[in-house]
Amino acid sequence: MVSVIIISVLEKGYLLFYDIRIMAKKKQYAIGVDIGGTNMPCSLVDDKGKILRTIEKKTLPEQGADSLALRISESVKELLTYFKGRLKKGTILGVGLGVPGILDHKRGEIVTCPNLPGWKNVPIIKLIKQKLKMPVLMDNDANCAVIGEHWIGAAKGTKNAILLTLGSGVGGGIIIDNKIYRGSHGVAGELGHITIVAEGALCGCGNHGCLEAYASANAAARTAKERLRKEEVISTLREKDINKITAHDIFLHAEAGDIFSKNILFESGKYLGMGIATFANIFDPDIIIIGGGFSDAEKYLLPAAIDEAYKRAFKHVMDKMKIKKAKLGNNAGMIGAARLFF
């Protein structure tokens, strides 16, 4: 509570005193959880987007949804203990979840999720509420990431933004008129599953020729392995076990000067540019952000992507649209999940 005294002097010399009491705004916090296929970081976030503390546990999806809900609740309780011991003042509004896969927002369920095999129609919000007795909200993990980037990251200050997350797959999130766009059935933003090569490589979704099957980290590793097995190419990657080559290996060998590795990354960037051109023409956004672990190879991916996108998209759009690497890194999903409460 803050008191402000205002003194007013009238013409006849009288003094009037006004005591205006202003309620100081209570600091607000939320907990953001990013449920990945392997790890599940959980962070206490303030209403400015600052992460104050993070606890990370293994996802262990094979142990089932109830086990995962229990580990989330344990992480949240640890953060609540930290909050009570260190911060004390303020309010924790609830727990926001960033969940991979297709969600039913009305029912609070995970409908299906490729990264959590066997998970179908899982009432994840109900399971967590039973253990925590506090409000729980959720959204797709890529949606949470673009919400975070739009709030305090690379898309801050823009009205329309697209995020592409390049990892083992290709995810996406869409901001239109400063709001997340989920579509009529909550599935909008599956940008990795547009077809860019007719009858192309098999994608994890079951379709052929998806952007994910050509521009993801897994796709780069697959292409490198196939060519090293079949072609007489010169590459320092041959020093490794071909079956164990990863996109990170390709990046490291490209940095060391391996031409074959550089060409693999340039090719991934070319396919990424095909996707960017499509999204530029459909959405005409202010910015397209590239995030995810594979975006660390941006020095190879982005020049090739921009060059290809200019060949395929309207120049008028490309000249005005920005293409940037995401700013918040692996924290975007947690920050965006917490933002659901703010």
C-alpha positions in Angstrom: 0.0 0.0 0.0 1.3 3.4 -1.0 -0.2 6.7 0.3 0.1 9.9 -1.7 -0.8 13.2 -0.1 -1.9 16.0 -2.5 -2.3 19.5 -1.1 -4.5 22.0 -3.0 -4.5 25.8 -2.2 -7.8 27.5 -2.8 -8.2 31.2 -3.6 -9.2 32.2 -0.1 -6.2 30.5 1.5 -7.8 27.2 2.5 -5.8 24.1 2.2 -7.4 20.8 1.1 -5.6 17.5 1.8 -6.2 14.4 -0.4 -5.0 11.1 0.8 -4.9 8.7 -2.2 -4.1 5.1 -1.3 -2.6 3.1 -4.2 -2.4 -0.6 -4.0 1.1 -1.8 -5.0 0.8 -4.5 -7.7 1.7 -7.9 -6.2 4.5 -9.7 -8.1 3.2 -12.6 -10.1 5.0 -15.9 -11.1 4.1 -19.0 -13.0 5.8 -22.4 -13.5 6.6 -23.5 -17.0 7.3 -27.1 -18.0 8.7 -28.2 -21.3 7.9 -31.9 -21.8 10.4 -33.3 -24.3 11.0 -36.8 -25.5 14.0 -37.2 -23.3 14.2 -34.4 -20.7 11.6 -32.3 -18.8 12.9 -29.0 -17.5 10.6 -27.1 -15.1 11.2 -23.4 -14.3 9.9 -20.7 -12.0 9.3 -17.7 -14.2 8.4 -14.1 -13.1 5.9 -11.8 -14.9 8.7 -10.2 -16.9 9.8 -13.6 -18.4 12.9 -14.0 -16.2 13.7 -17.6 -15.2 14.5 -17.7 -11.5 15.2 -21.4 -11.0 15.0 -24.6 -13.1 14.7 -28.3 -12.1 15.2 -30.9 -14.8 14.1 -34.5 -14.7 14.0 -37.3 -17.3 10.7 -37.7 -19.2 10.8 -41.5 -19.2 7.6 -41.7 -21.3 7.7 -45.5 -21.3 6.8 -45.5 -17.6 3.4 -44.0 -18.4 1.5 -40.8 -17.9 0.8 -41.1 -14.2 4.6 -41.5 -13.5 5.3 -38.4 -15.6 2.6 -36.4 -13.8 4.2 -37.5 -10.5 7.7 -36.3 -11.6 6.2 -33.0 -12.8 4.5 -32.5 -9.4 7.8 -33.3 -7.6 9.6 -30.6 -9.6 6.8 -28.1 -9.0 6.9 -28.8 -5.2 10.6 -28.2 -5.2 10.1 -24.9 -6.9 7.3 -24.0 -4.4 9.7 -24.7 -1.5 12.3 -22.5 -3.2 9.7 -19.8 -3.6 8.6 -19.8 0.0 12.1 -19.8 1.3 13.7 -17.2 -1.0 11.0 -15.0 -2.5 8.0 -15.3 -0.1 6.1 -12.3 -1.5 3.9 -12.6 -4.6 1.6 -15.2 -6.1 2.3 -18.3 -8.2 -0.6 -18.4 -10.6 -0.2 -22.0 -11.8 1.6 -24.5 -13.9 1.9 -24.2 -17.7 2.8 -27.2 -19.8 4.5 -27.3 -23.2 3.5 -30.7 -24.7 4.6 -32.2 -28.0 2.0 -33.6 -30.3 -1.7 -33.0 -31.0 -3.8 -31.7 -28.0 -7.4 -31.4 -27.1 -7.5 -28.1 -25.2 -11.1 -28.3 -24.1 -10.7 -31.8 -22.6 -7.1 -31.1 -21.4 -5.8 -34.2 -23.2 -2.8 -35.3 -25.2 -4.6 -36.8 -28.2 -1.4 -38.3 -29.8 2.3 -37.7 -29.6 5.1 -39.2 -31.7 7.7 -38.4 -29.1 5.7 -40.1 -26.4 5.0 -43.5 -28.0 1.8 -45.1 -27.0 0.3 -42.0 -25.5 -3.2 -41.5 -26.8 -6.1 -39.5 -25.2 -4.0 -38.9 -22.0 -5.8 -36.6 -19.5 -2.6 -34.9 -18.5 -4.1 -31.8 -16.9 -6.4 -33.9 -14.7 -3.5 -36.1 -13.6 -1.3 -33.2 -12.6 -4.2 -31.3 -10.9 -4.9 -34.3 -8.7 -1.3 -34.2 -7.4 -0.8 -30.4 -7.1 -4.2 -28.9 -6.4 -3.4 -25.8 -8.4 -4.4 -24.4 -11.9 -2.8 -26.1 -14.9 -2.8 -24.9 -18.5 -1.2 -26.5 -21.6 -0.3 -25.8 -25.2 1.7 -27.5 -27.9 5.5 -27.2 -27.2 6.2 -25.3 -30.4 3.3 -22.9 -29.7 4.8 -22.3 -26.2 8.2 -21.6 -27.9 6.8 -19.0 -30.3 4.8 -17.4 -27.4 8.0 -17.0 -25.5 9.9 -15.6 -28.5 7.0 -13.2 -29.2 7.0 -12.1 -25.5 10.6 -11.3 -24.8 12.6 -13.0 -27.6 13.4 -12.5 -31.3 9.8 -11.7 -32.3 9.2 -9.1 -29.6 7.4 -6.1 -31.0 6.1 -7.9 -34.0 2.4 -8.5 -34.9 2.7 -11.7 -37.0 5.4 -14.3 -36.5 6.3 -17.8 -37.5 8.6 -20.1 -35.5 10.2 -23.2 -37.0 11.9 -25.5 -34.5 14.6 -27.7 -36.1 15.5 -30.7 -34.0 14.9 -34.4 -34.5 11.8 -33.2 -36.3 10.5 -29.8 -37.5 7.9 -28.1 -35.3 6.1 -24.8 -35.8 4.2 -22.1 -34.1 2.1 -19.2 -35.6 1.3 -15.8 -34.1 -1.3 -13.8 -36.0 -2.4 -10.4 -34.8 -0.4 -10.9 -31.5 -2.3 -14.1 -30.7 -1.3 -17.8 -31.0 -3.2 -19.4 -33.9 -4.4 -23.0 -33.1 -6.9 -23.5 -36.0 -10.4 -24.9 -35.8 -9.3 -28.2 -34.2 -6.2 -27.1 -32.2 -3.8 -28.7 -34.7 -2.5 -25.6 -36.6 1.2 -25.1 -36.6 2.3 -28.6 -37.8 4.6 -26.8 -40.3 7.0 -29.6 -40.6 4.5 -31.7 -42.4 3.9 -29.7 -45.6 5.0 -31.8 -48.6 8.1 -30.4 -50.4 9.1 -33.5 -52.4 6.4 -35.5 -54.1 6.8 -39.2 -53.3 9.9 -38.3 -51.2 11.5 -39.8 -48.1 9.3 -41.4 -45.5 8.4 -39.0 -42.6 7.7 -40.1 -39.0 4.1 -39.0 -39.5 3.7 -41.7 -42.2 3.6 -39.4 -45.1 6.3 -39.0 -47.8 8.3 -35.9 -48.7 7.5 -33.7 -45.6 9.7 -30.7 -44.8 10.6 -32.6 -41.6 12.0 -35.5 -43.7 14.5 -33.1 -45.4 15.3 -30.1 -43.1 15.5 -31.7 -39.6 18.6 -32.9 -37.8 17.6 -36.5 -38.2 17.1 -35.9 -42.0 20.6 -34.5 -42.3 22.1 -37.5 -40.5 20.1 -39.9 -42.6 21.2 -38.3 -45.9 24.9 -38.3 -44.8 24.7 -42.0 -43.8 23.0 -43.0 -47.1 25.6 -41.2 -49.2 28.6 -42.5 -47.2 27.4 -46.0 -47.7 26.6 -45.8 -51.4 28.8 -43.1 -52.9 32.6 -42.8 -53.3 32.8 -39.6 -51.4 35.7 -38.1 -49.5 34.8 -37.1 -46.0 36.3 -37.0 -42.6 33.0 -38.5 -41.4 34.3 -41.8 -42.6 36.5 -41.8 -39.5 33.4 -42.4 -37.4 31.0 -45.4 -37.2 28.6 -44.5 -40.1 25.6 -45.9 -38.2 26.2 -43.5 -35.3 26.6 -40.2 -37.2 24.5 -37.3 -35.9 23.7 -33.9 -37.2 26.0 -32.5 -34.5 28.9 -34.6 -35.9 28.1 -33.2 -39.4 28.3 -29.7 -38.0 31.6 -30.3 -36.2 33.2 -31.8 -39.3 31.9 -28.9 -41.4 33.5 -26.5 -39.0 36.7 -28.4 -39.4 36.6 -27.9 -43.1 34.9 -31.1 -44.4 33.3 -30.2 -47.7 31.0 -33.2 -47.7 29.6 -32.1 -44.3 29.1 -28.5 -45.4 27.2 -29.7 -48.5 24.9 -31.8 -46.4 24.1 -28.7 -44.3 23.7 -26.5 -47.3 21.2 -29.0 -48.8 19.3 -29.0 -45.5 19.2 -25.2 -45.7 17.9 -25.4 -49.3 14.9 -27.5 -48.2 14.3 -25.2 -45.2 14.2 -22.3 -47.7 11.4 -24.1 -49.6 9.4 -24.2 -46.4 10.2 -20.6 -45.6 9.0 -19.5 -49.0 5.7 -21.4 -48.6 5.1 -19.8 -45.2 6.1 -16.4 -46.4 3.6 -16.5 -49.2 0.8 -17.9 -47.0 1.1 -15.8 -43.9 3.1 -12.7 -45.0 4.6 -12.5 -41.5 6.9 -9.8 -40.0 9.4 -12.5 -39.1 10.2 -16.1 -39.4 12.3 -17.4 -36.5 14.5 -20.5 -36.7 15.0 -22.4 -33.4 15.8 -25.8 -32.1 19.1 -27.6 -31.6 19.8 -27.9 -35.3 19.6 -24.1 -35.7 23.1 -24.0 -34.2 24.3 -24.8 -37.7 22.8 -21.4 -38.8 25.9 -20.3 -40.6 25.3 -23.0 -43.2 21.5 -23.4 -43.0 20.3 -19.8 -43.1 22.3 -18.4 -46.1 21.1 -21.4 -48.2 17.6 -21.1 -46.9 17.3 -17.4 -47.6 18.7 -17.9 -51.1 16.2 -20.6 -51.9 13.3 -18.7 -50.3 14.0 -15.7 -52.5 13.8 -17.9 -55.6 10.4 -19.2 -54.6 8.5 -16.5 -52.6 7.2 -13.1 -53.6 10.1 -10.7 -53.5 7.8 -8.0 -52.0 7.2 -10.3 -49.0 10.8 -11.4 -48.7 12.2 -7.9 -48.8 10.1 -6.8 -45.8 10.2 -10.1 -43.8 13.0 -10.8 -41.3 14.5 -14.3 -40.9 16.3 -14.7 -37.6 17.6 -17.3 -35.3 15.6 -17.7 -32.1 16.8 -15.8 -29.1 15.7 -17.8 -26.1 17.2 -21.1 -27.0 16.0 -24.1 -25.0 14.3 -21.8 -22.5 11.6 -20.6 -25.0 9.2 -23.4 -24.3 9.3 -23.0 -20.5 8.9 -19.2 -20.8 6.1 -19.5 -23.2 4.3 -22.1 -21.0 4.5 -19.8 -18.1 3.3 -17.0 -20.3 0.0 -18.8 -20.7 -0.9 -17.5 -17.2 0.2 -13.9 -17.8 
